[in-house]
Amino acid sequence: MPAAAHRWTAEEVRALPEDGNRHELISGELVVTPSPRAIHQVMVFELSMRIHSFLERTGGGHILASPADISLGEDEVLQPDVFVYRTASGRHLRDWNDISELVVVIEVLSPSTARYDRQLKRRRYQRARVPEYWIIDIDSRLVERWRPDDERPEVLEERLTWEPAPGEASLDLDLTDLFAEICGDDRSIH
């Protein structure tokens, strides 16, 4: 009979030595992924800047990019590429435990993370009732938008409109332009 797989703890993951990889703990499974591609990081930066500008105008929360140490009430370590959060005080956080709400979580697909982003992490964010989970697929030039009760994603190719809370201002992202800019082709309107 095969031995049971080791069920990792957040304490064990946090004790791992720095090795240049991203270490996450999701539902007891240690997920180790290498550093992302450069285009991945460019997308993370561009999305972060656009969302940050929107949040500065509207006060809808704060934005950060990984590395992070997010836990949604379980023994876990999550490292979303980009996330918008709120704290009970409304201020920037000083400790990861200060996060009272994740408003949106964004993952930019990499070949080494696609399975985790689309399956394991998606299910974890849905179970935690994170209002929106976006999977950015640069190669296919689309965004998969998931909400807590979705069985299939909303697939967006041209435009993404995000309303952090009902009745609040919304962010409107021109995805065609964003992907063209990131991929460096002449379809960009800039």
C-alpha positions in Angstrom: 0.0 0.0 0.0 1.5 3.4 -1.0 2.5 5.8 1.8 0.1 8.7 2.3 1.4 12.0 0.8 2.8 14.4 3.3 0.3 17.1 4.2 2.3 20.3 4.6 1.6 23.0 7.1 2.0 26.8 6.6 4.7 26.7 9.3 6.7 24.2 7.3 6.3 26.2 4.1 7.3 29.5 5.8 10.5 27.7 7.1 11.7 26.7 3.6 14.9 28.4 2.5 14.7 31.1 -0.1 15.5 29.4 -3.4 14.1 31.8 -6.0 10.9 29.8 -6.4 7.4 30.6 -5.3 6.1 28.3 -2.5 2.4 28.0 -1.9 0.3 25.7 0.3 -3.1 25.0 -1.0 -5.4 22.4 0.6 -2.3 20.7 2.2 -0.4 20.5 -1.1 2.9 22.2 -1.5 3.0 24.0 -4.9 6.5 25.1 -6.0 6.8 27.1 -9.2 9.8 28.8 -10.8 10.1 32.5 -11.5 7.7 33.6 -14.2 8.5 34.8 -17.7 9.3 38.5 -18.3 6.0 39.1 -20.2 4.2 37.7 -17.1 5.8 40.3 -14.9 5.1 43.1 -17.4 1.4 42.1 -17.4 1.4 42.0 -13.5 2.9 45.5 -13.5 0.6 47.0 -16.1 -2.6 45.6 -14.5 -1.4 46.7 -11.1 -0.8 50.3 -12.3 -4.2 50.5 -14.0 -6.1 49.1 -11.0 -4.1 51.2 -8.6 -5.0 54.4 -10.4 -8.7 53.4 -10.3 -8.5 52.5 -6.6 -6.8 55.8 -5.8 -9.7 57.7 -7.4 -12.4 55.6 -5.9 -11.1 54.4 -2.5 -12.3 50.8 -3.3 -9.4 49.1 -1.6 -5.6 48.6 -2.0 -3.6 46.5 -4.5 -0.5 44.5 -4.1 1.4 41.9 -6.0 3.3 38.8 -4.7 5.3 37.8 -2.9 2.6 37.6 -0.3 1.5 35.3 2.5 -2.2 35.1 2.2 -4.3 32.7 4.3 -8.1 32.4 3.9 -8.7 30.8 7.3 -7.0 27.5 6.6 -3.5 26.3 7.2 -2.2 27.7 3.9 0.1 30.1 2.1 -1.3 31.7 -1.1 0.7 33.9 -3.4 -1.7 35.5 -5.9 0.1 37.5 -8.7 -2.1 40.5 -8.0 -4.8 41.1 -5.4 -7.1 43.9 -4.2 -7.8 43.8 -0.5 -9.5 45.8 2.2 -8.6 46.1 5.9 -11.0 46.6 8.7 -9.3 50.0 9.4 -9.3 51.0 5.7 -5.5 51.6 5.9 -2.7 49.8 4.2 -1.8 46.6 5.9 1.2 46.1 8.2 0.7 42.3 8.6 -0.9 39.8 6.3 -3.5 39.1 9.0 -4.7 42.7 8.6 -6.6 41.7 5.4 -10.2 41.6 6.2 -11.4 41.0 2.6 -10.0 40.0 -0.7 -12.0 41.9 -3.3 -10.4 40.4 -6.5 -7.5 38.0 -7.0 -5.7 37.9 -10.3 -3.4 35.2 -11.7 -1.4 35.6 -14.9 -1.0 32.2 -16.5 2.5 30.7 -16.9 3.1 27.3 -18.4 4.2 26.0 -14.9 1.1 27.4 -13.1 -1.8 26.9 -15.4 -3.1 23.7 -13.8 -2.9 25.2 -10.3 -4.4 28.6 -11.3 -7.3 27.0 -13.2 -8.0 24.2 -10.8 -6.6 24.1 -7.2 -6.4 27.9 -6.6 -9.6 28.7 -8.4 -11.5 26.2 -6.2 -9.9 27.6 -3.1 -10.8 31.2 -3.9 -14.4 30.2 -4.8 -14.7 28.2 -1.6 -13.5 31.4 0.3 -16.2 33.4 -1.6 -13.7 35.8 -3.1 -16.0 37.9 -5.2 -13.9 37.8 -8.4 -11.0 35.7 -9.6 -9.4 36.6 -12.9 -7.1 34.3 -14.9 -5.2 36.3 -17.5 -4.1 34.2 -20.4 -1.6 36.3 -22.4 -1.0 33.7 -25.1 -4.7 33.4 -25.9 -5.4 37.1 -25.2 -8.3 36.6 -22.8 -9.4 36.8 -19.2 -11.4 34.0 -17.5 -13.5 35.7 -14.8 -14.8 33.4 -12.0 -17.2 34.2 -9.3 -17.9 32.1 -6.2 -20.8 30.1 -7.6 -19.6 29.8 -11.2 -19.2 26.4 -12.8 -17.7 27.9 -15.9 -15.8 31.1 -16.3 -17.0 34.2 -18.1 -14.5 34.5 -21.0 -13.6 38.1 -21.9 -11.5 39.1 -24.9 -12.3 42.7 -25.6 -13.4 44.5 -22.4 -13.4 43.8 -18.7 -15.7 45.9 -16.5 -15.2 45.5 -12.8 -17.5 47.0 -10.1 -15.8 46.4 -6.7 -19.2 46.9 -4.9 -22.7 47.4 -6.2 -23.4 51.0 -6.9 -19.7 52.0 -6.8 -17.7 53.3 -9.7 -16.5 50.6 -12.1 -13.1 50.0 -13.8 -13.3 49.5 -17.5 -10.3 47.7 -19.1 -9.9 47.6 -22.8 -8.4 44.1 -23.1 -7.6 44.4 -26.8 -5.5 47.4 -26.1 -3.9 45.9 -23.0 -2.9 42.7 -24.7 -1.6 44.5 -27.8 0.5 46.8 -25.6 1.9 43.9 -23.5 2.6 41.7 -26.6 4.2 44.7 -28.4 2.1 44.5 -31.6 0.7 47.3 -33.7 -2.9 46.5 -32.7 -2.3 48.9 -29.7 -4.1 52.2 -30.0 -1.2 54.0 -28.2 
